[in-house]
C-alpha cells in the first residue's frame, strides 16, 4: 500500500486496520468493505504495518524528505559546494515536475531531462550530472523505505564528450607569473602550483598550518573532510614569506584581503585574483588549471601515481589520471629512453 512499510511483527495492525476501515467505509458499501478487510487480514498476517510519514511528502513542490537526504550526505562529509549543487538540482526538478514524489515515474524524469536539453544552454555533461543526482536521491529513498522503486533505474547514462584538459607549459606558467602585479598574486600562483591544492583548500590554510622547516602544509579540511599534508617548493617559500612580511595584520589566515580588517579570502575571491592576472596575461588560467599543471609536471618528473594520488587528495587513482594524462610527446620520449 502506498505510504506504508511492512516489517516483521504485529504490533500496529489493529490500529491501522481500524483507521483504514473508517476511511474507506464512507465510499464503499458494507459488502465490499467486508471483502476488502478480509483481503487486508490475509495479506498483512505476520507483518507490522507502520505508516510512513506522508506529511513530509506533499502532493507537489519540494518534498521535505529532500532535507533529510541532504542531511545524510552532510554526515558523509560531502563538501558544502557539492551539497549546494545537490540541493539546487533537486529543488529545480521537483518544482518543475510538480508531482507527488510517489507518483513520479520514469517518463517524468526523461521528459525533465529532455526539456533541459531543449530549453537551457547546458552541456550533455551537465545533464548527466543531473541524472546522477536524481538517481542517487531516488536510490536513497528506496533504500530508506520511502519508495518501492527508483524511477531513474531504467534511464541510461547520458553520453558526452570528455573535455580535453591541457596543462600550462613551463613557458606559459612563467608568463602567467610575470603578469602578477603584487606579491600576494605571485604568492597565490606559486602556492597553488607547487602544492596542487584545490582552491577551497588553499582558502582554508592558516599560518599555523605551515611547517616552514619541511616546507609542508597540513590541509585540515580536504575533500570529504580528509586531512593530508602537501609540500611547497623554494620559490613558493620565498614569495609566501615576502607576502606575509608585507602584511601589517595579525590574521592567522594565509591569504587575506588587502584592505582592513584584512579578512580571510574565500575560494571565489582567490579565483577572482587569478582571473585578473589571466586578463593581463591574455590567458585563461583558473585554480584547477594550476592543479592540473601540478599533476602533469609531477608525472613527467617521475612521481609515481600512488604518491601523486596522496599529494592531490584523491580517493581513487583513476581520478588522478584525469588530471595527469601524458601527451604523445611524453610517451614517445619514454619509449625512446627505454627501448632505443
C-alpha positions in Angstrom: 0.0 0.0 0.0 1.2 3.5 -0.8 2.6 5.2 2.3 3.1 2.0 4.3 6.1 -0.1 5.0 5.9 -3.8 6.0 8.1 -5.1 8.8 8.1 -8.3 10.8 5.8 -8.0 13.8 2.1 -7.4 14.5 2.0 -4.5 17.0 0.4 -1.9 14.8 -2.0 -3.9 12.6 -5.2 -3.5 14.6 -4.8 0.3 14.9 -4.0 0.6 11.2 -6.9 -1.7 10.3 -9.4 0.4 12.3 -8.2 3.7 10.8 -8.2 2.1 7.3 -11.7 0.8 7.7 -13.1 4.1 9.0 -11.7 6.0 5.9 -13.0 3.6 3.2 -16.4 3.0 4.9 -17.6 6.3 3.6 -17.0 5.3 -0.1 -17.7 1.5 -0.1 -20.9 -0.4 0.6 -20.8 -2.8 3.6 -20.4 -6.0 1.5 -17.4 -4.6 -0.4 -15.9 -3.2 2.8 -16.1 -6.7 4.3 -14.3 -8.2 1.3 -11.5 -5.5 1.4 -10.9 -6.1 5.1 -10.7 -9.8 4.6 -8.0 -9.3 1.9 -6.3 -6.9 4.3 -6.3 -9.5 7.1 -4.8 -12.2 4.9 -2.1 -10.1 3.3 -1.0 -8.4 6.5 -0.7 -11.6 8.5 2.8 -11.8 10.0 3.7 -8.2 9.3 3.8 -5.0 11.3 2.3 -2.2 9.2 3.8 1.2 10.0 2.6 4.4 8.5 5.3 6.3 6.6 5.3 10.0 7.4 3.4 11.1 4.4 3.3 14.7 5.7 6.9 15.0 4.6 5.9 14.0 1.0 3.5 16.7 -0.2 1.4 16.4 -3.3 3.6 18.8 -5.3 6.5 21.1 -4.9 9.7 20.3 -3.0 9.3 17.4 -0.5 10.6 17.7 3.0 12.5 14.5 2.6 15.0 16.3 0.4 16.2 17.9 3.7 16.7 14.5 5.2 18.6 13.3 2.2 21.0 16.3 2.2 21.5 15.9 5.9 22.5 12.3 5.4 25.0 13.4 2.7 26.4 16.1 5.0 27.1 13.3 7.6 29.1 11.6 4.9 31.3 14.7 4.7 30.3 15.9 1.3 31.6 19.4 0.7 29.3 22.4 1.1 29.7 23.1 -2.6 28.5 19.6 -3.5 25.6 19.8 -1.1 24.6 23.2 -2.6 24.6 21.7 -6.1 22.5 18.7 -5.0 20.0 21.0 -3.3 19.7 23.2 -6.4 19.2 20.3 -8.8 16.6 18.6 -6.6 14.6 21.7 -6.0 14.6 22.5 -9.7 13.4 19.0 -10.5 10.5 18.9 -8.0 9.4 22.5 -8.8 9.3 21.7 -12.5 7.7 18.3 -12.3 5.3 19.4 -9.5 4.0 15.9 -8.7 3.8 13.8 -5.6 7.1 12.1 -5.0 5.4 8.7 -5.1 3.7 9.5 -8.4 6.9 10.3 -10.3 7.7 7.8 -12.9 10.5 7.1 -15.4 8.9 9.2 -18.2 8.6 12.2 -15.8 12.4 12.1 -15.4 13.1 11.5 -19.1 10.8 14.4 -20.0 12.5 16.7 -17.5 16.0 15.9 -18.8 14.8 16.3 -22.4 13.3 19.7 -21.6 16.5 20.9 -20.1 18.4 19.8 -23.2 16.0 21.7 -25.4 15.5 24.9 -23.4 18.7 25.5 -21.5 22.1 26.2 -22.8 23.9 23.4 -20.9 26.2 20.6 -21.9 25.4 16.9 -22.1 27.9 16.5 -19.2 25.8 18.8 -17.0 22.6 16.9 -17.9 24.4 13.6 -17.0 25.3 15.3 -13.6 21.5 16.0 -13.1 20.7 12.3 -13.9 23.3 11.0 -11.5 22.0 13.4 -8.8 18.4 12.3 -9.3 19.4 8.6 -9.4 21.3 8.8 -6.2 18.4 10.6 -4.5 15.8 8.1 -5.6 18.1 5.1 -4.7 18.3 6.6 -1.2 14.5 6.9 -1.0 14.2 3.2 -1.9 16.9 2.1 0.5 15.2 4.1 3.3 11.7 2.7 2.6 10.2 5.9 1.2 9.6 4.4 -2.2 9.3 0.9 -3.6 11.2 1.6 -6.9 13.6 4.0 -8.4 12.1 5.9 -11.4 15.7 6.6 -12.7 16.7 3.0 -12.7 15.9 2.4 -16.4 17.4 5.7 -17.6 20.8 5.0 -19.2 23.9 7.1 -18.7 23.9 10.2 -21.0 27.0 10.1 -23.2 29.1 13.2 -23.5 32.5 14.1 -25.0 35.2 14.5 -22.4 36.6 18.0 -22.4 40.3 17.8 -23.1 42.3 19.3 -20.3 45.6 20.9 -21.2 48.1 21.9 -18.5 50.2 25.0 -18.8 53.6 24.6 -20.3 56.6 25.8 -18.3 56.8 28.9 -20.5 53.1 29.7 -20.1 53.4 29.3 -16.3 56.3 31.8 -16.3 54.3 34.2 -18.5 51.4 34.0 -16.1 53.6 34.6 -13.0 55.2 37.6 -14.7 51.8 39.2 -15.1 51.2 39.3 -11.4 51.3 42.9 -10.1 51.9 42.4 -6.4 53.4 39.8 -4.1 50.1 38.4 -3.0 49.2 37.5 -6.5 52.6 35.9 -7.1 52.4 34.0 -3.7 49.0 32.6 -4.6 50.1 31.4 -8.0 53.2 29.8 -6.6 51.3 28.2 -3.7 48.6 26.6 -5.9 51.1 25.3 -8.5 53.7 23.9 -6.0 51.2 22.3 -3.6 48.5 21.2 -6.1 45.8 22.2 -3.7 42.2 22.8 -4.5 41.2 26.5 -4.3 38.8 25.7 -1.4 41.7 24.0 0.5 44.0 27.0 -0.2 41.4 29.4 1.2 41.2 27.4 4.4 45.0 27.4 5.1 46.2 29.2 8.1 49.7 30.3 9.0 49.7 27.9 12.0 49.2 25.0 9.4 52.6 25.8 7.8 55.7 23.8 8.7 58.4 26.1 7.3 61.2 23.7 8.2 59.9 20.9 6.0 58.1 23.2 3.5 54.9 21.4 4.4 51.2 22.4 4.9 48.6 20.5 6.7 45.3 20.6 4.8 42.7 20.3 7.6 39.6 20.1 5.6 40.2 18.4 2.2 37.5 17.0 0.0 35.4 14.5 2.0 36.7 16.0 5.3 40.1 14.3 4.9 43.3 15.7 6.3 46.6 15.4 4.4 50.0 17.0 4.1 51.1 18.9 1.0 54.5 20.5 0.2 55.7 23.7 -1.5 58.9 24.5 -3.3 61.7 27.0 -2.5 60.2 29.6 -4.9 56.9 29.4 -3.2 58.5 29.7 0.2 60.2 32.9 -0.9 57.1 34.6 -2.3 54.9 33.4 0.7 57.4 34.8 3.2 57.6 38.1 1.3 53.9 38.3 1.2 53.5 37.6 4.9 56.2 40.1 5.8 54.4 42.8 3.8 51.3 42.4 5.9 50.5 44.6 8.9 47.6 42.4 10.2 47.7 39.7 12.8 45.2 37.4 10.9 46.1 33.7 11.0 44.8 33.1 7.5 47.4 32.7 4.8 45.6 34.8 2.2 43.6 37.9 3.3 42.0 40.9 1.8 44.3 43.9 1.0 42.1 46.3 3.0 41.2 46.4 6.6 40.0 44.4 8.5 42.1 42.0 6.4 39.5 39.2 6.3 40.4 35.7 5.2 39.8 35.3 1.5 37.3 32.7 0.3 37.6 30.5 -2.8 35.7 32.9 -5.1 38.0 35.8 -4.0 41.0 33.7 -4.8 39.6 32.8 -8.2 39.0 36.5 -8.9 42.6 37.2 -8.2 43.7 34.6 -10.8 41.1 36.0 -13.2 42.7 39.5 -13.0 46.1 38.0 -13.7 44.7 36.0 -16.6 43.3 39.2 -18.2 46.7 40.8 -18.1 48.4 37.8 -19.5 45.8 37.2 -22.2 45.4 33.6 -20.9 42.6 31.6 -19.4 44.0 30.3 -16.1 41.9 29.1 -13.2 42.8 27.2 -10.0 42.2 23.8 -11.5 44.4 24.6 -14.4 47.3 25.1 -11.9 46.3 21.9 -10.2 46.3 20.0 -13.5 49.7 21.5 -14.3 51.0 20.3 -10.9 49.8 16.8 -11.6 51.2 16.6 -15.1 54.5 18.1 -14.0 54.7 15.6 -11.3 54.3 12.6 -13.6 56.8 14.0 -16.1 59.2 14.5 -13.2 58.9 10.8 -12.1 56.5 10.9 -9.2 54.6 7.6 -9.0 50.8 7.6 -9.5 50.3 6.4 -5.9 52.3 9.2 -4.4 50.7 11.8 -6.7 47.3 10.5 -5.6 48.2 11.1 -2.0 49.5 14.6 -2.7 46.3 15.5 -4.6 44.0 14.0 -2.0 42.2 11.6 -4.4 40.4 8.5 -3.1 40.9 6.6 -6.4 43.9 6.6 -8.8 41.5 6.9 -11.7 40.7 10.4 -10.6 44.4 11.4 -10.5 44.8 10.1 -14.1 42.1 12.5 -15.3 44.2 15.4 -14.2 47.5 13.9 -15.2 47.3 12.5 -18.7 50.6 12.4 -20.6 50.6 13.5 -24.2 52.1 11.6 -27.1 55.4 13.5 -26.9 55.9 12.3 -23.3 55.1 8.7 -24.4 57.4 8.9 -27.3 60.3 10.2 -25.2 59.8 7.4 -22.6 59.7 4.8 -25.4 63.0 6.1 -26.8 64.6 6.3 -23.3 63.7 2.6 -22.6 63.8 0.9 -25.9 66.1 2.9 -28.2 
